[in-house]
């Protein structure tokens, strides 16, 4: 369990660093119109939007799986 937590944490950290590096590269090397197309009109909060999207997707998947398991075990017990 500790190994799994370590690897998930490492993956999250690597993902955050990769997103921030990519964002910095895009900001430094692209014209404003292209940046707005890639990053959206709110260019100051790209990382927060990305992390929020990941968190929302994780929660939606977790809830769907939880409902699936609840239905599966309710059928076995009922």
PDB file with one MODEL, atoms N, CA, C and O in Angstrom:
MODEL        1
ATOM      1  N   UNK A   1       0.818  -1.187   0.000  1.00  0.00           N
ATOM      2  CA  UNK A   1       0.000   0.000   0.000  1.00  0.00           C
ATOM      3  C   UNK A   1       0.871   1.264   0.000  1.00  0.00           C
ATOM      4  O   UNK A   1       0.555   2.244  -0.674  1.00  0.00           O
ATOM      5  N   UNK A   2       1.960   1.228   0.756  1.00  0.00           N
ATOM      6  CA  UNK A   2       2.844   2.385   0.819  1.00  0.00           C
ATOM      7  C   UNK A   2       3.518   2.605  -0.531  1.00  0.00           C
ATOM      8  O   UNK A   2       3.705   3.747  -0.952  1.00  0.00           O
ATOM      9  N   UNK A   3       3.882   1.528  -1.206  1.00  0.00           N
ATOM     10  CA  UNK A   3       4.493   1.652  -2.535  1.00  0.00           C
ATOM     11  C   UNK A   3       3.515   2.306  -3.506  1.00  0.00           C
ATOM     12  O   UNK A   3       3.894   3.169  -4.298  1.00  0.00           O
ATOM     13  N   UNK A   4       2.263   1.889  -3.435  1.00  0.00           N
ATOM     14  CA  UNK A   4       1.253   2.419  -4.337  1.00  0.00           C
ATOM     15  C   UNK A   4       1.050   3.914  -4.101  1.00  0.00           C
ATOM     16  O   UNK A   4       0.953   4.690  -5.051  1.00  0.00           O
ATOM     17  N   UNK A   5       0.988   4.312  -2.838  1.00  0.00           N
ATOM     18  CA  UNK A   5       0.836   5.729  -2.503  1.00  0.00           C
ATOM     19  C   UNK A   5       2.046   6.518  -3.002  1.00  0.00           C
ATOM     20  O   UNK A   5       1.906   7.618  -3.537  1.00  0.00           O
ATOM     21  N   UNK A   6       3.229   5.944  -2.822  1.00  0.00           N
ATOM     22  CA  UNK A   6       4.445   6.602  -3.291  1.00  0.00           C
ATOM     23  C   UNK A   6       4.392   6.825  -4.797  1.00  0.00           C
ATOM     24  O   UNK A   6       4.660   7.933  -5.262  1.00  0.00           O
ATOM     25  N   UNK A   7       4.052   5.796  -5.568  1.00  0.00           N
ATOM     26  CA  UNK A   7       4.068   5.909  -7.020  1.00  0.00           C
ATOM     27  C   UNK A   7       2.969   6.832  -7.528  1.00  0.00           C
ATOM     28  O   UNK A   7       3.180   7.567  -8.493  1.00  0.00           O
ATOM     29  N   UNK A   8       1.812   6.808  -6.903  1.00  0.00           N
ATOM     30  CA  UNK A   8       0.745   7.726  -7.303  1.00  0.00           C
ATOM     31  C   UNK A   8       1.167   9.162  -7.013  1.00  0.00           C
ATOM     32  O   UNK A   8       0.970  10.056  -7.835  1.00  0.00           O
ATOM     33  N   UNK A   9       1.748   9.372  -5.836  1.00  0.00           N
ATOM     34  CA  UNK A   9       2.225  10.715  -5.481  1.00  0.00           C
ATOM     35  C   UNK A   9       3.311  11.183  -6.440  1.00  0.00           C
ATOM     36  O   UNK A   9       3.309  12.336  -6.872  1.00  0.00           O
ATOM     37  N   UNK A  10       4.222  10.307  -6.766  1.00  0.00           N
ATOM     38  CA  UNK A  10       5.283  10.654  -7.713  1.00  0.00           C
ATOM     39  C   UNK A  10       4.691  11.001  -9.084  1.00  0.00           C
ATOM     40  O   UNK A  10       5.143  11.943  -9.735  1.00  0.00           O
ATOM     41  N   UNK A  11       3.698  10.254  -9.513  1.00  0.00           N
ATOM     42  CA  UNK A  11       3.046  10.540 -10.792  1.00  0.00           C
ATOM     43  C   UNK A  11       2.344  11.893 -10.788  1.00  0.00           C
ATOM     44  O   UNK A  11       2.384  12.621 -11.780  1.00  0.00           O
ATOM     45  N   UNK A  12       1.704  12.226  -9.679  1.00  0.00           N
ATOM     46  CA  UNK A  12       1.039  13.524  -9.575  1.00  0.00           C
ATOM     47  C   UNK A  12       2.069  14.652  -9.632  1.00  0.00           C
ATOM     48  O   UNK A  12       1.873  15.645 -10.332  1.00  0.00           O
ATOM     49  N   UNK A  13       3.157  14.492  -8.900  1.00  0.00           N
ATOM     50  CA  UNK A  13       4.203  15.524  -8.889  1.00  0.00           C
ATOM     51  C   UNK A  13       4.807  15.687 -10.279  1.00  0.00           C
ATOM     52  O   UNK A  13       4.993  16.812 -10.742  1.00  0.00           O
ATOM     53  N   UNK A  14       5.111  14.594 -10.940  1.00  0.00           N
ATOM     54  CA  UNK A  14       5.682  14.666 -12.294  1.00  0.00           C
ATOM     55  C   UNK A  14       4.685  15.327 -13.243  1.00  0.00           C
ATOM     56  O   UNK A  14       5.074  16.132 -14.089  1.00  0.00           O
ATOM     57  N   UNK A  15       3.419  14.994 -13.108  1.00  0.00           N
ATOM     58  CA  UNK A  15       2.396  15.616 -13.953  1.00  0.00           C
ATOM     59  C   UNK A  15       2.295  17.116 -13.747  1.00  0.00           C
ATOM     60  O   UNK A  15       2.183  17.876 -14.709  1.00  0.00           O
ATOM     61  N   UNK A  16       2.334  17.541 -12.494  1.00  0.00           N
ATOM     62  CA  UNK A  16       2.255  18.968 -12.196  1.00  0.00           C
ATOM     63  C   UNK A  16       3.474  19.703 -12.744  1.00  0.00           C
ATOM     64  O   UNK A  16       3.347  20.789 -13.311  1.00  0.00           O
ATOM     65  N   UNK A  17       4.646  19.116 -12.577  1.00  0.00           N
ATOM     66  CA  UNK A  17       5.867  19.740 -13.097  1.00  0.00           C
ATOM     67  C   UNK A  17       5.819  19.800 -14.623  1.00  0.00           C
ATOM     68  O   UNK A  17       6.194  20.813 -15.213  1.00  0.00           O
ATOM     69  N   UNK A  18       5.367  18.738 -15.258  1.00  0.00           N
ATOM     70  CA  UNK A  18       5.290  18.713 -16.722  1.00  0.00           C
ATOM     71  C   UNK A  18       4.321  19.781 -17.236  1.00  0.00           C
ATOM     72  O   UNK A  18       4.614  20.470 -18.213  1.00  0.00           O
ATOM     73  N   UNK A  19       3.183  19.915 -16.585  1.00  0.00           N
ATOM     74  CA  UNK A  19       2.202  20.925 -17.013  1.00  0.00           C
ATOM     75  C   UNK A  19       2.774  22.323 -16.831  1.00  0.00           C
ATOM     76  O   UNK A  19       2.615  23.174 -17.706  1.00  0.00           O
ATOM     77  N   UNK A  20       3.436  22.567 -15.712  1.00  0.00           N
ATOM     78  CA  UNK A  20       3.978  23.909 -15.483  1.00  0.00           C
ATOM     79  C   UNK A  20       5.104  24.228 -16.465  1.00  0.00           C
ATOM     80  O   UNK A  20       5.200  25.359 -16.940  1.00  0.00           O
ATOM     81  N   UNK A  21       5.954  23.251 -16.775  1.00  0.00           N
ATOM     82  CA  UNK A  21       7.027  23.471 -17.750  1.00  0.00           C
ATOM     83  C   UNK A  21       6.453  23.705 -19.151  1.00  0.00           C
ATOM     84  O   UNK A  21       6.919  24.586 -19.873  1.00  0.00           O
ATOM     85  N   UNK A  22       5.453  22.927 -19.529  1.00  0.00           N
ATOM     86  CA  UNK A  22       4.830  23.096 -20.842  1.00  0.00           C
ATOM     87  C   UNK A  22       4.154  24.459 -20.940  1.00  0.00           C
ATOM     88  O   UNK A  22       4.241  25.130 -21.968  1.00  0.00           O
ATOM     89  N   UNK A  23       3.488  24.858 -19.877  1.00  0.00           N
ATOM     90  CA  UNK A  23       2.833  26.166 -19.860  1.00  0.00           C
ATOM     91  C   UNK A  23       3.857  27.294 -20.001  1.00  0.00           C
ATOM     92  O   UNK A  23       3.641  28.242 -20.755  1.00  0.00           O
ATOM     93  N   UNK A  24       4.963  27.189 -19.277  1.00  0.00           N
ATOM     94  CA  UNK A  24       6.007  28.208 -19.365  1.00  0.00           C
ATOM     95  C   UNK A  24       6.599  28.266 -20.771  1.00  0.00           C
ATOM     96  O   UNK A  24       6.872  29.351 -21.284  1.00  0.00           O
ATOM     97  N   UNK A  25       6.798  27.111 -21.393  1.00  0.00           N
ATOM     98  CA  UNK A  25       7.336  27.061 -22.754  1.00  0.00           C
ATOM     99  C   UNK A  25       6.368  27.713 -23.735  1.00  0.00           C
ATOM    100  O   UNK A  25       6.774  28.507 -24.584  1.00  0.00           O
ATOM    101  N   UNK A  26       5.083  27.373 -23.616  1.00  0.00           N
ATOM    102  CA  UNK A  26       4.082  27.940 -24.525  1.00  0.00           C
ATOM    103  C   UNK A  26       3.998  29.446 -24.340  1.00  0.00           C
ATOM    104  O   UNK A  26       3.901  30.183 -25.321  1.00  0.00           O
ATOM    105  N   UNK A  27       4.035  29.912 -23.100  1.00  0.00           N
ATOM    106  CA  UNK A  27       3.968  31.361 -22.856  1.00  0.00           C
ATOM    107  C   UNK A  27       5.173  32.087 -23.454  1.00  0.00           C
ATOM    108  O   UNK A  27       5.035  33.192 -23.979  1.00  0.00           O
ATOM    109  N   UNK A  28       6.338  31.479 -23.376  1.00  0.00           N
ATOM    110  CA  UNK A  28       7.556  32.148 -23.834  1.00  0.00           C
ATOM    111  C   UNK A  28       7.723  32.114 -25.345  1.00  0.00           C
ATOM    112  O   UNK A  28       8.355  33.010 -25.905  1.00  0.00           O
ATOM    113  N   UNK A  29       7.182  31.116 -26.020  1.00  0.00           N
ATOM    114  CA  UNK A  29       7.514  30.901 -27.430  1.00  0.00           C
ATOM    115  C   UNK A  29       6.353  30.994 -28.412  1.00  0.00           C
ATOM    116  O   UNK A  29       6.501  30.615 -29.574  1.00  0.00           O
ATOM    117  N   UNK A  30       5.220  31.483 -27.976  1.00  0.00           N
ATOM    118  CA  UNK A  30       4.097  31.590 -28.909  1.00  0.00           C
ATOM    119  C   UNK A  30       3.516  33.000 -28.879  1.00  0.00           C
ATOM    120  O   UNK A  30       3.580  33.680 -27.854  1.00  0.00           O
ATOM    121  N   UNK A  31       2.952  33.436 -29.996  1.00  0.00           N
ATOM    122  CA  UNK A  31       2.288  34.742 -30.012  1.00  0.00           C
ATOM    123  C   UNK A  31       1.003  34.705 -29.183  1.00  0.00           C
ATOM    124  O   UNK A  31       0.494  33.633 -28.854  1.00  0.00           O
ATOM    125  N   UNK A  32       0.497  35.870 -28.856  1.00  0.00           N
ATOM    126  CA  UNK A  32      -0.650  35.987 -27.956  1.00  0.00           C
ATOM    127  C   UNK A  32      -1.882  35.248 -28.483  1.00  0.00           C
ATOM    128  O   UNK A  32      -2.549  34.558 -27.713  1.00  0.00           O
ATOM    129  N   UNK A  33      -2.191  35.372 -29.742  1.00  0.00           N
ATOM    130  CA  UNK A  33      -3.392  34.708 -30.306  1.00  0.00           C
ATOM    131  C   UNK A  33      -3.284  33.188 -30.170  1.00  0.00           C
ATOM    132  O   UNK A  33      -4.257  32.527 -29.808  1.00  0.00           O
ATOM    133  N   UNK A  34      -2.122  32.643 -30.455  1.00  0.00           N
ATOM    134  CA  UNK A  34      -1.937  31.198 -30.326  1.00  0.00           C
ATOM    135  C   UNK A  34      -2.011  30.778 -28.869  1.00  0.00           C
ATOM    136  O   UNK A  34      -2.571  29.727 -28.557  1.00  0.00           O
ATOM    137  N   UNK A  35      -1.454  31.586 -27.970  1.00  0.00           N
ATOM    138  CA  UNK A  35      -1.522  31.288 -26.536  1.00  0.00           C
ATOM    139  C   UNK A  35      -2.959  31.268 -26.051  1.00  0.00           C
ATOM    140  O   UNK A  35      -3.340  30.402 -25.264  1.00  0.00           O
ATOM    141  N   UNK A  36      -3.749  32.208 -26.512  1.00  0.00           N
ATOM    142  CA  UNK A  36      -5.155  32.241 -26.107  1.00  0.00           C
ATOM    143  C   UNK A  36      -5.898  31.013 -26.620  1.00  0.00           C
ATOM    144  O   UNK A  36      -6.791  30.498 -25.947  1.00  0.00           O
ATOM    145  N   UNK A  37      -5.532  30.544 -27.809  1.00  0.00           N
ATOM    146  CA  UNK A  37      -6.170  29.345 -28.355  1.00  0.00           C
ATOM    147  C   UNK A  37      -5.803  28.112 -27.531  1.00  0.00           C
ATOM    148  O   UNK A  37      -6.662  27.276 -27.249  1.00  0.00           O
ATOM    149  N   UNK A  38      -4.530  27.996 -27.143  1.00  0.00           N
ATOM    150  CA  UNK A  38      -4.051  26.821 -26.410  1.00  0.00           C
ATOM    151  C   UNK A  38      -4.451  26.872 -24.942  1.00  0.00           C
ATOM    152  O   UNK A  38      -4.965  25.894 -24.399  1.00  0.00           O
ATOM    153  N   UNK A  39      -4.214  28.010 -24.302  1.00  0.00           N
ATOM    154  CA  UNK A  39      -4.420  28.116 -22.853  1.00  0.00           C
ATOM    155  C   UNK A  39      -5.778  28.680 -22.468  1.00  0.00           C
ATOM    156  O   UNK A  39      -6.179  28.572 -21.309  1.00  0.00           O
ATOM    157  N   UNK A  40      -6.481  29.268 -23.398  1.00  0.00           N
ATOM    158  CA  UNK A  40      -7.758  29.888 -23.086  1.00  0.00           C
ATOM    159  C   UNK A  40      -7.568  31.345 -22.710  1.00  0.00           C
ATOM    160  O   UNK A  40      -6.441  31.814 -22.553  1.00  0.00           O
ATOM    161  N   UNK A  41      -8.686  32.064 -22.565  1.00  0.00           N
ATOM    162  CA  UNK A  41      -8.582  33.490 -22.266  1.00  0.00           C
ATOM    163  C   UNK A  41      -8.005  33.782 -20.879  1.00  0.00           C
ATOM    164  O   UNK A  41      -7.372  34.818 -20.681  1.00  0.00           O
ATOM    165  N   UNK A  42      -8.217  32.883 -19.925  1.00  0.00           N
ATOM    166  CA  UNK A  42      -7.692  33.068 -18.566  1.00  0.00           C
ATOM    167  C   UNK A  42      -6.356  32.343 -18.465  1.00  0.00           C
ATOM    168  O   UNK A  42      -6.301  31.196 -18.022  1.00  0.00           O
ATOM    169  N   UNK A  43      -5.281  33.009 -18.876  1.00  0.00           N
ATOM    170  CA  UNK A  43      -3.978  32.372 -18.963  1.00  0.00           C
ATOM    171  C   UNK A  43      -3.245  32.308 -17.633  1.00  0.00           C
ATOM    172  O   UNK A  43      -2.203  31.659 -17.537  1.00  0.00           O
ATOM    173  N   UNK A  44      -3.758  32.956 -16.619  1.00  0.00           N
ATOM    174  CA  UNK A  44      -3.066  32.990 -15.327  1.00  0.00           C
ATOM    175  C   UNK A  44      -3.385  31.794 -14.443  1.00  0.00           C
ATOM    176  O   UNK A  44      -2.660  31.537 -13.482  1.00  0.00           O
ATOM    177  N   UNK A  45      -4.432  31.070 -14.737  1.00  0.00           N
ATOM    178  CA  UNK A  45      -4.864  29.989 -13.846  1.00  0.00           C
ATOM    179  C   UNK A  45      -4.984  28.645 -14.562  1.00  0.00           C
ATOM    180  O   UNK A  45      -5.890  27.863 -14.272  1.00  0.00           O
ATOM    181  N   UNK A  46      -4.086  28.380 -15.480  1.00  0.00           N
ATOM    182  CA  UNK A  46      -4.150  27.147 -16.263  1.00  0.00           C
ATOM    183  C   UNK A  46      -3.896  25.930 -15.373  1.00  0.00           C
ATOM    184  O   UNK A  46      -4.609  24.932 -15.479  1.00  0.00           O
ATOM    185  N   UNK A  47      -2.900  25.999 -14.505  1.00  0.00           N
ATOM    186  CA  UNK A  47      -2.582  24.853 -13.658  1.00  0.00           C
ATOM    187  C   UNK A  47      -3.733  24.542 -12.701  1.00  0.00           C
ATOM    188  O   UNK A  47      -4.071  23.377 -12.493  1.00  0.00           O
ATOM    189  N   UNK A  48      -4.329  25.574 -12.125  1.00  0.00           N
ATOM    190  CA  UNK A  48      -5.440  25.342 -11.219  1.00  0.00           C
ATOM    191  C   UNK A  48      -6.624  24.711 -11.947  1.00  0.00           C
ATOM    192  O   UNK A  48      -7.283  23.820 -11.412  1.00  0.00           O
ATOM    193  N   UNK A  49      -6.895  25.177 -13.176  1.00  0.00           N
ATOM    194  CA  UNK A  49      -7.983  24.579 -13.951  1.00  0.00           C
ATOM    195  C   UNK A  49      -7.675  23.131 -14.298  1.00  0.00           C
ATOM    196  O   UNK A  49      -8.564  22.280 -14.265  1.00  0.00           O
ATOM    197  N   UNK A  50      -6.410  22.845 -14.633  1.00  0.00           N
ATOM    198  CA  UNK A  50      -6.012  21.476 -14.987  1.00  0.00           C
ATOM    199  C   UNK A  50      -6.160  20.550 -13.780  1.00  0.00           C
ATOM    200  O   UNK A  50      -6.706  19.453 -13.896  1.00  0.00           O
ATOM    201  N   UNK A  51      -5.674  20.994 -12.630  1.00  0.00           N
ATOM    202  CA  UNK A  51      -5.781  20.170 -11.425  1.00  0.00           C
ATOM    203  C   UNK A  51      -7.231  19.986 -11.009  1.00  0.00           C
ATOM    204  O   UNK A  51      -7.617  18.901 -10.576  1.00  0.00           O
ATOM    205  N   UNK A  52      -8.029  21.022 -11.135  1.00  0.00           N
ATOM    206  CA  UNK A  52      -9.450  20.904 -10.792  1.00  0.00           C
ATOM    207  C   UNK A  52     -10.139  19.916 -11.734  1.00  0.00           C
ATOM    208  O   UNK A  52     -10.967  19.114 -11.303  1.00  0.00           O
ATOM    209  N   UNK A  53      -9.793  19.978 -13.015  1.00  0.00           N
ATOM    210  CA  UNK A  53     -10.363  19.032 -13.977  1.00  0.00           C
ATOM    211  C   UNK A  53      -9.973  17.600 -13.660  1.00  0.00           C
ATOM    212  O   UNK A  53     -10.810  16.700 -13.735  1.00  0.00           O
ATOM    213  N   UNK A  54      -8.715  17.375 -13.305  1.00  0.00           N
ATOM    214  CA  UNK A  54      -8.271  16.035 -12.921  1.00  0.00           C
ATOM    215  C   UNK A  54      -9.004  15.544 -11.689  1.00  0.00           C
ATOM    216  O   UNK A  54      -9.435  14.393 -11.630  1.00  0.00           O
ATOM    217  N   UNK A  55      -9.144  16.417 -10.706  1.00  0.00           N
ATOM    218  CA  UNK A  55      -9.836  16.060  -9.469  1.00  0.00           C
ATOM    219  C   UNK A  55     -11.306  15.729  -9.744  1.00  0.00           C
ATOM    220  O   UNK A  55     -11.824  14.742  -9.220  1.00  0.00           O
ATOM    221  N   UNK A  56     -11.979  16.543 -10.557  1.00  0.00           N
ATOM    222  CA  UNK A  56     -13.386  16.292 -10.892  1.00  0.00           C
ATOM    223  C   UNK A  56     -13.555  14.985 -11.656  1.00  0.00           C
ATOM    224  O   UNK A  56     -14.492  14.230 -11.398  1.00  0.00           O
ATOM    225  N   UNK A  57     -12.649  14.715 -12.600  1.00  0.00           N
ATOM    226  CA  UNK A  57     -12.717  13.470 -13.361  1.00  0.00           C
ATOM    227  C   UNK A  57     -12.485  12.261 -12.457  1.00  0.00           C
ATOM    228  O   UNK A  57     -13.171  11.247 -12.583  1.00  0.00           O
ATOM    229  N   UNK A  58     -11.520  12.371 -11.550  1.00  0.00           N
ATOM    230  CA  UNK A  58     -11.254  11.293 -10.606  1.00  0.00           C
ATOM    231  C   UNK A  58     -12.473  11.019  -9.741  1.00  0.00           C
ATOM    232  O   UNK A  58     -12.847   9.863  -9.543  1.00  0.00           O
ATOM    233  N   UNK A  59     -13.094  12.073  -9.225  1.00  0.00           N
ATOM    234  CA  UNK A  59     -14.274  11.891  -8.374  1.00  0.00           C
ATOM    235  C   UNK A  59     -15.435  11.276  -9.140  1.00  0.00           C
ATOM    236  O   UNK A  59     -16.131  10.411  -8.607  1.00  0.00           O
ATOM    237  N   UNK A  60     -15.658  11.701 -10.371  1.00  0.00           N
ATOM    238  CA  UNK A  60     -16.742  11.140 -11.171  1.00  0.00           C
ATOM    239  C   UNK A  60     -16.508   9.653 -11.433  1.00  0.00           C
ATOM    240  O   UNK A  60     -17.437   8.852 -11.340  1.00  0.00           O
ATOM    241  N   UNK A  61     -15.280   9.288 -11.758  1.00  0.00           N
ATOM    242  CA  UNK A  61     -14.951   7.882 -11.993  1.00  0.00           C
ATOM    243  C   UNK A  61     -15.080   7.072 -10.715  1.00  0.00           C
ATOM    244  O   UNK A  61     -15.585   5.950 -10.738  1.00  0.00           O
ATOM    245  N   UNK A  62     -14.629   7.633  -9.603  1.00  0.00           N
ATOM    246  CA  UNK A  62     -14.716   6.948  -8.316  1.00  0.00           C
ATOM    247  C   UNK A  62     -16.169   6.707  -7.927  1.00  0.00           C
ATOM    248  O   UNK A  62     -16.517   5.614  -7.481  1.00  0.00           O
ATOM    249  N   UNK A  63     -17.020   7.718  -8.092  1.00  0.00           N
ATOM    250  CA  UNK A  63     -18.430   7.570  -7.733  1.00  0.00           C
ATOM    251  C   UNK A  63     -19.131   6.557  -8.631  1.00  0.00           C
ATOM    252  O   UNK A  63     -19.962   5.781  -8.159  1.00  0.00           O
ATOM    253  N   UNK A  64     -18.803   6.561  -9.915  1.00  0.00           N
ATOM    254  CA  UNK A  64     -19.409   5.590 -10.830  1.00  0.00           C
ATOM    255  C   UNK A  64     -19.006   4.174 -10.453  1.00  0.00           C
ATOM    256  O   UNK A  64     -19.841   3.269 -10.458  1.00  0.00           O
ATOM    257  N   UNK A  65     -17.748   3.975 -10.129  1.00  0.00           N
ATOM    258  CA  UNK A  65     -17.272   2.643  -9.730  1.00  0.00           C
ATOM    259  C   UNK A  65     -17.906   2.217  -8.406  1.00  0.00           C
ATOM    260  O   UNK A  65     -18.259   1.051  -8.226  1.00  0.00           O
ATOM    261  N   UNK A  66     -18.047   3.166  -7.485  1.00  0.00           N
ATOM    262  CA  UNK A  66     -18.665   2.857  -6.201  1.00  0.00           C
ATOM    263  C   UNK A  66     -20.124   2.423  -6.382  1.00  0.00           C
ATOM    264  O   UNK A  66     -20.577   1.476  -5.739  1.00  0.00           O
ATOM    265  N   UNK A  67     -20.847   3.111  -7.250  1.00  0.00           N
ATOM    266  CA  UNK A  67     -22.229   2.722  -7.521  1.00  0.00           C
ATOM    267  C   UNK A  67     -22.299   1.353  -8.180  1.00  0.00           C
ATOM    268  O   UNK A  67     -23.179   0.551  -7.867  1.00  0.00           O
ATOM    269  N   UNK A  68     -21.373   1.086  -9.089  1.00  0.00           N
ATOM    270  CA  UNK A  68     -21.324  -0.216  -9.755  1.00  0.00           C
ATOM    271  C   UNK A  68     -21.091  -1.339  -8.744  1.00  0.00           C
ATOM    272  O   UNK A  68     -21.759  -2.372  -8.787  1.00  0.00           O
ATOM    273  N   UNK A  69     -20.138  -1.128  -7.835  1.00  0.00           N
ATOM    274  CA  UNK A  69     -19.849  -2.142  -6.818  1.00  0.00           C
ATOM    275  C   UNK A  69     -20.999  -2.308  -5.845  1.00  0.00           C
ATOM    276  O   UNK A  69     -21.325  -3.429  -5.453  1.00  0.00           O
ATOM    277  N   UNK A  70     -21.620  -1.201  -5.451  1.00  0.00           N
ATOM    278  CA  UNK A  70     -22.780  -1.284  -4.557  1.00  0.00           C
ATOM    279  C   UNK A  70     -23.912  -2.077  -5.191  1.00  0.00           C
ATOM    280  O   UNK A  70     -24.537  -2.904  -4.526  1.00  0.00           O
ATOM    281  N   UNK A  71     -24.182  -1.837  -6.462  1.00  0.00           N
ATOM    282  CA  UNK A  71     -25.228  -2.578  -7.165  1.00  0.00           C
ATOM    283  C   UNK A  71     -24.870  -4.059  -7.275  1.00  0.00           C
ATOM    284  O   UNK A  71     -25.727  -4.927  -7.110  1.00  0.00           O
ATOM    285  N   UNK A  72     -23.599  -4.337  -7.554  1.00  0.00           N
ATOM    286  CA  UNK A  72     -23.161  -5.721  -7.694  1.00  0.00           C
ATOM    287  C   UNK A  72     -23.321  -6.488  -6.374  1.00  0.00           C
ATOM    288  O   UNK A  72     -23.806  -7.619  -6.367  1.00  0.00           O
ATOM    289  N   UNK A  73     -22.917  -5.876  -5.271  1.00  0.00           N
ATOM    290  CA  UNK A  73     -23.008  -6.570  -3.985  1.00  0.00           C
ATOM    291  C   UNK A  73     -24.424  -6.556  -3.430  1.00  0.00           C
ATOM    292  O   UNK A  73     -24.791  -7.454  -2.671  1.00  0.00           O
ATOM    293  N   UNK A  74     -25.223  -5.570  -3.786  1.00  0.00           N
ATOM    294  CA  UNK A  74     -26.615  -5.560  -3.353  1.00  0.00           C
ATOM    295  C   UNK A  74     -27.375  -6.704  -4.016  1.00  0.00           C
ATOM    296  O   UNK A  74     -28.251  -7.306  -3.395  1.00  0.00           O
ATOM    297  N   UNK A  75     -27.050  -7.009  -5.268  1.00  0.00           N
ATOM    298  CA  UNK A  75     -27.678  -8.132  -5.963  1.00  0.00           C
ATOM    299  C   UNK A  75     -27.308  -9.459  -5.319  1.00  0.00           C
ATOM    300  O   UNK A  75     -28.139 -10.364  -5.240  1.00  0.00           O
ATOM    301  N   UNK A  76     -26.075  -9.582  -4.859  1.00  0.00           N
ATOM    302  CA  UNK A  76     -25.638 -10.827  -4.221  1.00  0.00           C
ATOM    303  C   UNK A  76     -26.287 -11.019  -2.851  1.00  0.00           C
ATOM    304  O   UNK A  76     -26.588 -12.147  -2.458  1.00  0.00           O
ATOM    305  N   UNK A  77     -26.500  -9.939  -2.134  1.00  0.00           N
ATOM    306  CA  UNK A  77     -27.064 -10.029  -0.789  1.00  0.00           C
ATOM    307  C   UNK A  77     -28.583 -10.079  -0.812  1.00  0.00           C
ATOM    308  O   UNK A  77     -29.195 -10.644   0.094  1.00  0.00           O
ATOM    309  N   UNK A  78     -29.197  -9.498  -1.831  1.00  0.00           N
ATOM    310  CA  UNK A  78     -30.642  -9.384  -1.852  1.00  0.00           C
ATOM    311  C   UNK A  78     -31.326 -10.433  -2.588  1.00  0.00           C
ATOM    312  O   UNK A  78     -32.555 -10.431  -2.669  1.00  0.00           O
TER     313      UNK A  78
ENDMDL
END
